[in-house]
Amino acid sequence: ETENISSISIYPNPNDGNFNLSFNAIEKSNYKIEIYNTIGQRVYSEDLNSFQGLYNSKISVTDYGRGVYTISFINSDSHITVKKMIVY
């Protein structure tokens, strides 16, 4: 797990493809958020350069259908935290 990220929240979970994503980046670093669908296709990617503090965003994956999605948080040291989300 990425030690630099705390308080990861994905809500609501499960959801209809629209959800809120928030976390707290404790140390200033480059972060990448990636979301993959069930068959491994990347459906969302966001780079946060020199970021520190509270991240809060509304994200939609409604174009990609139902299923289990994997959300990866990667920092510049290649530490990864992975969470799951269900779209019904």
Secondary structure, 3 states (H helix, E strand, C coil): CCCCEEEEEEECCCECCEEEEEEEEEEEEEEEEEEECCCCCEEEEEEEEEEEEEEEEEEECHHHCCEEEEEEEEECCCCEEEEEEEEC
